[in-house]
Amino acid sequence: MSKIAAPAEPGTMQIVLTAEQGNLVIAALAECPFKLVYELIGKLNRQANDVDGQAIADKYPCALTADELKLVLHALGNLPYHQVHALVHVLQQQLQAGLTPVAAAPKKSPKGPR
């Protein structure tokens, strides 16, 4: 398993971005109120710069909390569709691939006659 596919820390999810996609995310966040996004922009920049040769095919992992991902998607939603639709589709695919379906537990039959 590559380092890119390593699981994120508990409470976070991992997405994989190219440098171009990362720049688009930062550009979208830059349009939001500074107080809401400055920590997230710093976090994304650190993760992009901390790759240390781990990037595979110019892609790098980013660990985000659910709230941070929500903020990223909200920021992308404020940009024109033609600029962000491909990135949003890629993020959707990554999130769906990362979800593990939970099998439903078999229903127990009630004891005794009905």
N, C-alpha and C positions, 0 to 999 in steps of 0.2 A: 504494500500500500504506500503511495507517495505521501510526502509531507503535506501536499495540497489537500489530500483527502482526509487528513487527520481530523478527528472530531473536535468540535469547539468545546470550550469550557462549559461546565454546567450553567444553565440559564442563558446560554447564548446559542446562536446558530451561525454556521459558517457559509459564506457565499464566496465565490471565486470570480474575480474581475480581471479584465485586461487593463492596461494602463489607460487606454482610451475610455473605457467604461468608467474607471475610477475618476478620471478627469470630468466626465459628464456628471457623475454623482456630486463631486465637489462643486461644480458650476451650479447645479440645481440647488444645493444647500446654501451657496453664497447668495442666492436670491431671497432666502428666508431671513427673518429677524435674527440678528447676530447672537443675541442672548440665548436663543433656542438651539443654535447649531455650532457654536464655536468649539465646544468640547468634542463633538462628534467629528467635525472637520479635522481637528488635531489628531484624534484617534485613528481616523482613516489614513491620514498622512503618515503617521508613525507605522501603521501596519504595512503600507506600501513601501516605505523606506527600510523596514526591518526584514525584508525578504531574504537577504544574504544568500543569494544564489539558489534559493528554494523555488523560484519562479519556474514554472513549466510552461513552455510555449507562450512566454510573456504574460502569464496569468499568475495572480497571487491571491492567497486566501485573506478574507476579512471576517473577523468574528464580531457579530453585532447582537445586541439584545433585541427582543421583540419590539420594544419602544423605539430603539434606534432605527430598526428596519422600517417601522411604520413612518418615522420622520423622513427617511430617505425616499420612500415611495410617495409620500405626500409632496415632497419637494420636486420629485420627478414629474408628478402629476400637474405641477404648475408650469412646466415647460411645454412647448409645442409638441404635439403628438409625433410628428415626423422626426423629431430629434430623439425621442425616448422610447418609442414603441419596441424597438429591437431589444434594448436593454431590459425593459420590463418583462418581455417575453422570456429572456434568458433567466432572469431572477425567478420568475414563476416556475420554470422548468426545474431549476436547482432546488427550490423549496419543495416542490412536489416529489422530486427524487429522494429528498432527505427525509420525507415522512414515511414512517413504518406503519403499515396498517396493523391494527390490533384485532386479533380474532375474537369474535364474540364468544363468551363463555356459554357452554350448552345450558339450556334451561332445565332446571330440575323439575321433575314431575311431583305434584303434591302427593304426600303420603296418604294412604288410606283410600277407601272407595269414595266415589263422587256421588 
